[in-house]
Amino acid sequence: MADVTTPAHVQNRRTPRTWAVVLAACVGQFLVVLDVSVVNVALPSMRSDLGLSAAQLQWVLNAYAIAFAGFMLLGGRAADLYGRKRMFLVGLGLFTAASLAGGFAQEGWQLLAARAAQGLGAAVLSPATLTILTAAVPEGHARTKAIGTWMAVGAGGGAAGGMVGGVLTDVLNWRWVLLINVPFGVLVLIGGAAWLAESRARERHRIDLLGAVLVTAGLAAVAYGIVQTEQEGWAAPATLVPLLGGLALLALFVLVEARTAAPLMPLRVLGTRAVAAANVAMIVMGSATFSMWYFMTVYAQSVLGYTPMQAGFALLPTSLAVVLGSTFAPRMMARVGAKNLVLIGLAVTAAGFGWQSTMGADGSYFTSICGPGVLMMAGAGFASTPLASLATSGAAPGDAGLVSGLVNTSRTMGGALGLAVLSTVAAARTGGGTGAEDLTAGFALAFRTAGSVLLGGLLMMTLWLPRHRSPRSGTPSVSGASSPSRTSSPSGTSSASDMSRTSGD
């Protein structure tokens, strides 16, 4: 296991400004999570201003998600090898510069390129935020409190995204959902350069850049090929070339990971039943829930006639539901067990998608947005924490950080591919129509399809997920879960869900 050391004089000099380290880490994580959701309510405005097609519009989300997930494990490894402070500043600098470029984009491709660069910056920044925080705060109550703050800020970023995006789009314009990152990013860059202390893993390993490029390019190509079926059909070269090319890149990724000395994702971890099953479940969950925000936002504005601000506030209860679901999950898990809570969460989420699929062009707020949205996201919150618990409990102690990062990657990658598939399903049902009835019919079919996928996942997890939990999977200590030596795993990352169950217990 890699060892993280910090010279005594650095530790002493850093102690009086621990609050500044915690603040920098939390603001960095807030910006990363915020940008997953903040653009949702601005999508219709972006489309009309830049002349984006329906296919391009979903890539405003997917460009960020695929780059973020594809390079997240690499970002964690880079932080361990080249220094947490250095990678924090590099990631935040790239994220801030890309936000500025996206805010001033004049063409659709410029916006998509900026979003991909944002995702790459986030992939470098996010793993460094937690390792910087745990290295700065001593083990015990202080670290528990710091990690709880980090979690709450991250969850708050996701919950606040729709509201913040709606207010900025309505009061100013859509560009400010990206430009708002710039002043905060600059301030944290200055503070981080001045106050953060450097730390890195003592052991040095080769970084698996090839693996990260292959998995990112492969998933992007597959997603692009799926989207192309909407206009070209499944047999057209414009569809088959990216689809087959993407699958070939993913197969090459598996081959590289099996042969390289220091793989980005050691395939041996997937040989454990709990780890493999939990990651498949995360892919299924992500494929449905990530797409939900996209369809709900477009439905609220393009069908029900909400303004961006109204749409943002309308989706606020839905955002809070996932926070509350994640908060109560550790207590429920102690009563019913991790596997049972996963199954309950999947069932509740599927019920929410089924309810949402009854949406109409003249639907009311409660029956078409609030009620089903709360059900969908509460179920997702219930399921995510025990899935992370089962995955990490099934891994070897030295692989805990790697598995936590893999869970996050699976969820995000599943979301990107799910959005591509469900958007294609919706477009096929719409048949090119742009009226309220046509759009609603397409969205409803997408929700029915996602609900069916979730029910399939429920059946699969009933048979596949192990019921037994080892003692350390229930309530690990914060010091054990997040000490520097634990976080300096090959991935260098820890999932928010993993931290959630720690502080929640």
C-alpha positions, 0 to 999 in steps of 0.5 A: 500500500502506498504511504502518504507522508507529510513532513512535520514542519509542513503539518505544523505550519498547516494546522492553523489554516485547516479551515482554508483547506476544507473550504478549498476542497469543498468549493472544488467538489461543489463546482464539479457536482454543480456542473453535472446538473446546472446546465439542465434547465439552460438546455432549451435556451442553449438550443435556440441560441446556438441552433443545436439539434436534438442530438447535439443537445444531449451531448452538452450533458454527455461530453461532460459525463463521458470525459469526467467518468472516463478520466476519473480513475486516471485523475485519482492516480495522477494525484497520488503520483504527481501531488494532490495539491498540484493536481488540484490546481491543474484540474481546477485551472482547466475546469475554470478555463473551460467554463470561460470558453463555454460561456463565450461559445458562439458555435455548438461545437465550441460549447461541446468541446468546452464541456468535454474539457470541463469534464476532464478538469473535473476528473482531475479535480474531484479525486484530489479534493477528498485526499487533500481534505483527509490529509489536512484533518487529523483522524477522529471527530474533526475528520468525521465532521470535515468529511460530512461537510464535504459530502453535504456540499457535494450533495448540495451542489447536485440539489442546487444545480437546477435552481441555480441554473434556472435563476441564472438563465432567467435573470441573465442568460444561459451563458452564466451557468458556465461563467459563474464558475470562473470567479469562484474558480479563480479565488480558490486557485489563488487560495489553494496555491497559497494555503494548500500543502503538497502530499503524494504517494511514496511509491511510484508507478507508471500511469495508465494514460492509454487505458483512460484514452481507450475507455473514454474514446470507446464509450464516446464512439458507442454513444455517438453511434447509438445517437446516429440510429435516430437519423441513419438507421442501424445498418447505415455506415454512419451508425455501424462505424462508430458503434463497431469502432467503439466496441473495438476500443473497449475490447482493446481497453480490456486487453490493455488492462489485462496486460499492463503492469499498473492498470487503470482498472485491475480486472481482478476486482471484478472477479468478486461477485459483490463488486461486479454485481454492484457495478452493474447495478450502478450502470443500470441506475445511472442509465435511468436517473441521469436521463430523467433530469434531461427529459424532465427539464425539456418537458417542463419548459417545452411542453408545460411552458415553464420558464427556466427559473420555474423549471429549476424550482419545480425540480427542487423537491426532486433534487432534495429527495435524493439527498434525503434518501441517501441520508436515511439509507444508512439507518435503513440498511442497518435494519433491513440489510444492504441487499434488501435496501438495494431491491427496495430502492430499485423497486421505488425508483421503477415505480416512479418511472412508471408513474412518470410515463403517464405524463400528459401534454397538459399535466399538473405539477404534482402528478407530472413532475413533483410526485413521480420525481420525488419517488424516482430520486428517493429510490435512487438515494436508498439504493446507491449507499448500500450498493457502494457498501456491498461493492467495497465490502466485497473488495480486498482492503487494499482495493477499497479506494479503487472500488469506490472510484469504480462505482462512481465511474460505472454510474456516470458511464451508465448515465451517458450511455443511457441518455444516448439510448433513451433519447433515441427511443424518444426521438423514434416515437416522436417521429420528427414532430415538435408539438406538445403531444408528440414530445410528451409521447416520446418522453413517456416512452423513454420513461417506460423503457427506463422503468423496464430496464430498472425492473430487469435490474431488480430481477438481476440483483435479486439473483446476483447480489450477495446477501451476506455482509462482512462486519466491515461493510456496515459501519466502518470508521471514518479514520479507516475509510478515509485515512491518507493511506486508504485513499492513496489506492490506485484510483485515489478516489472515494465515493460520496456514497461510501462517505455517506454511509460512514457519517450517516452511521 
